[in-house]
């Protein structure tokens, strides 16, 4: 029943947006996630590795020729490299959010900026090869922000860079040992119309 209601709601929302003249399209993105700050270099807690991956899907609502709202769902994986102390930390994030996109020319060509918010489900898996310790910690419902810019080559392809920050708990049973998880996203964005 819940699936039927959700499908009906989405169909009605898409129909309503089309009736209002809002251009709707979707697509996928794939690229690199580069941890920075504590997420990268906090001793024994960060990834100690510079490269991760990011994949996702999005829906674009073109409100005007310059203004766009983008709903997105992304999965980010940042594998760790072993610290000298023996610790290794792999971070994963499932992110759902919305961005305000401003196109300087149009949604089909030119430069654009991105600013948005998200809700995140972050998890770290850790182990130490010197002592028999392993485990994981997870934090759900964490607020995040991101901002960045991109260039649209044509209506189907863009390159985009964003700075992402998620506010996490530093302490507690599932604490990460730092209070913000920050990474740079560099993605190729493909749109289907």
C-alpha positions as CSV (number, residue, x, y, z in Angstrom):
1,X,0.0,0.0,0.0
2,X,2.8,2.4,0.9
3,X,4.5,1.8,-2.5
4,X,1.2,2.5,-4.3
5,X,0.7,5.7,-2.4
6,X,4.3,6.8,-3.0
7,X,4.0,6.0,-6.7
8,X,0.7,7.9,-7.0
9,X,2.2,10.9,-5.2
10,X,5.2,11.0,-7.5
11,X,3.0,10.7,-10.6
12,X,0.7,13.6,-9.4
13,X,3.7,15.8,-8.5
14,X,5.3,15.2,-11.9
15,X,2.0,16.0,-13.6
16,X,1.5,19.1,-11.5
17,X,5.0,20.3,-12.3
18,X,4.5,19.7,-16.0
19,X,1.2,21.6,-15.9
20,X,3.0,24.6,-14.4
21,X,5.6,24.6,-17.2
22,X,8.5,23.2,-15.0
23,X,10.9,21.3,-17.1
24,X,11.8,18.0,-15.4
25,X,14.7,15.6,-16.3
26,X,17.0,13.2,-14.5
27,X,20.4,11.6,-14.7
28,X,23.3,10.0,-13.0
29,X,26.7,11.1,-11.7
30,X,29.9,9.3,-11.1
31,X,33.2,10.6,-9.9
32,X,35.8,10.9,-7.2
33,X,35.4,11.8,-3.5
34,X,38.6,13.2,-2.0
35,X,38.5,13.4,1.9
36,X,40.0,16.6,3.4
37,X,40.5,17.8,7.0
38,X,39.9,15.4,9.8
39,X,38.2,12.9,7.6
40,X,41.5,12.5,5.8
41,X,44.3,13.2,8.2
42,X,43.2,12.9,11.8
43,X,45.7,10.3,13.1
44,X,44.2,6.8,13.6
45,X,40.7,8.1,12.7
46,X,40.8,9.5,9.2
47,X,41.0,7.6,5.9
48,X,44.7,8.3,5.4
49,X,43.9,7.9,1.7
50,X,43.2,10.6,-0.8
51,X,40.8,8.9,-3.2
52,X,37.2,7.5,-2.9
53,X,34.3,7.2,-5.3
54,X,30.9,8.8,-5.6
55,X,27.9,7.6,-7.6
56,X,24.3,8.9,-7.6
57,X,21.2,9.8,-9.4
58,X,19.3,13.1,-9.6
59,X,16.1,14.8,-10.8
60,X,16.4,18.3,-12.1
61,X,13.5,20.8,-11.9
62,X,14.2,23.7,-14.3
63,X,12.1,26.5,-12.9
64,X,13.5,29.2,-15.2
65,X,16.3,29.4,-17.7
66,X,18.7,30.2,-14.8
67,X,17.2,28.6,-11.7
68,X,17.0,24.9,-11.1
69,X,16.2,22.7,-8.1
70,X,18.0,19.3,-8.1
71,X,17.0,16.4,-5.8
72,X,19.7,13.8,-5.5
73,X,20.6,10.5,-3.9
74,X,24.4,9.7,-3.7
75,X,26.5,6.9,-2.3
76,X,30.1,7.9,-1.3
77,X,32.8,5.3,-0.5
78,X,36.1,6.5,0.9
79,X,38.4,3.5,1.6
80,X,41.2,3.9,4.1
81,X,44.9,3.2,4.1
82,X,46.5,1.7,7.1
83,X,48.1,4.2,9.6
84,X,51.5,3.4,11.2
85,X,49.7,2.5,14.4
86,X,47.8,-0.4,12.5
87,X,44.4,1.3,12.3
88,X,42.5,1.4,9.0
89,X,39.1,3.2,8.5
90,X,36.7,2.9,5.6
91,X,34.0,5.5,5.4
92,X,30.6,5.2,3.6
93,X,27.9,7.8,3.2
94,X,24.4,7.5,1.8
95,X,23.1,11.0,1.1
96,X,19.7,12.4,0.1
97,X,19.4,16.1,-0.6
98,X,18.4,19.0,-2.6
99,X,20.5,21.7,-4.4
100,X,19.7,25.1,-5.7
101,X,21.5,25.4,-9.1
102,X,22.0,28.7,-10.8
103,X,22.9,28.5,-14.5
104,X,24.7,31.6,-15.8
105,X,23.6,30.9,-19.4
106,X,21.0,28.1,-19.4
107,X,20.6,24.5,-18.2
108,X,21.9,23.3,-21.5
109,X,25.3,25.1,-21.6
110,X,27.8,27.1,-19.6
111,X,28.9,27.6,-16.1
112,X,26.6,27.0,-13.0
113,X,26.8,27.1,-9.2
114,X,25.5,24.6,-6.7
115,X,24.4,25.2,-3.1
116,X,22.4,22.6,-1.1
117,X,21.6,20.6,2.0
118,X,21.4,16.9,2.7
119,X,20.5,14.2,5.2
120,X,23.2,11.6,5.6
121,X,23.7,8.1,6.9
122,X,27.4,7.8,7.6
123,X,29.3,4.7,8.6
124,X,32.9,3.8,9.4
125,X,34.3,0.3,9.4
126,X,37.6,0.0,11.3
127,X,40.2,-2.6,12.2
128,X,43.7,-2.8,13.6
129,X,46.2,-5.4,12.2
130,X,48.4,-5.2,15.3
131,X,45.7,-6.0,17.9
132,X,42.6,-8.1,17.2
133,X,40.2,-5.2,17.1
134,X,37.5,-4.4,14.4
135,X,34.1,-2.9,14.3
136,X,32.0,-0.1,12.9
137,X,30.2,3.0,13.9
138,X,27.2,4.5,12.2
139,X,25.3,7.8,12.4
140,X,22.0,8.4,10.7
141,X,20.1,11.6,10.0
142,X,23.1,13.8,10.0
143,X,22.7,17.2,8.3
144,X,25.2,18.2,5.6
145,X,25.8,21.1,3.3
146,X,27.6,21.4,0.0
147,X,28.5,24.1,-2.5
148,X,30.4,24.2,-5.8
149,X,30.4,24.9,-9.5
150,X,30.3,23.1,-12.8
151,X,30.3,23.5,-16.5
152,X,27.6,22.1,-18.8
153,X,29.0,21.1,-22.2
154,X,25.6,20.2,-23.7
155,X,22.2,19.3,-22.3
156,X,23.4,15.7,-21.5
157,X,26.9,16.2,-19.9
158,X,28.5,18.4,-17.2
159,X,31.6,18.3,-15.1
160,X,31.1,19.4,-11.5
161,X,33.1,20.1,-8.3
162,X,31.7,20.4,-4.8
163,X,32.8,20.8,-1.3
164,X,30.7,18.6,1.0
165,X,30.5,18.8,4.8
166,X,28.5,16.6,7.1
167,X,28.1,17.4,10.8
168,X,28.7,14.2,12.8
169,X,29.0,13.3,16.4
170,X,32.6,13.4,17.8
171,X,31.9,11.3,20.9
172,X,29.6,8.6,22.2
173,X,29.2,5.0,21.3
174,X,29.2,5.7,17.6
175,X,31.4,8.8,17.7
176,X,33.9,9.3,14.8
177,X,36.4,11.3,16.9
178,X,35.8,14.5,14.9
179,X,32.7,16.6,14.4
180,X,32.7,17.3,10.6
181,X,33.3,14.9,7.7
182,X,34.5,17.0,4.7
183,X,35.3,15.9,1.2
184,X,35.7,17.3,-2.3
185,X,33.5,15.7,-5.0
186,X,34.7,15.8,-8.6
187,X,31.9,14.2,-10.8
188,X,30.8,13.7,-14.3
189,X,27.0,14.4,-14.6
190,X,25.0,12.7,-17.3
191,X,21.4,13.9,-17.9
192,X,18.6,12.0,-19.7
193,X,15.7,13.8,-21.3
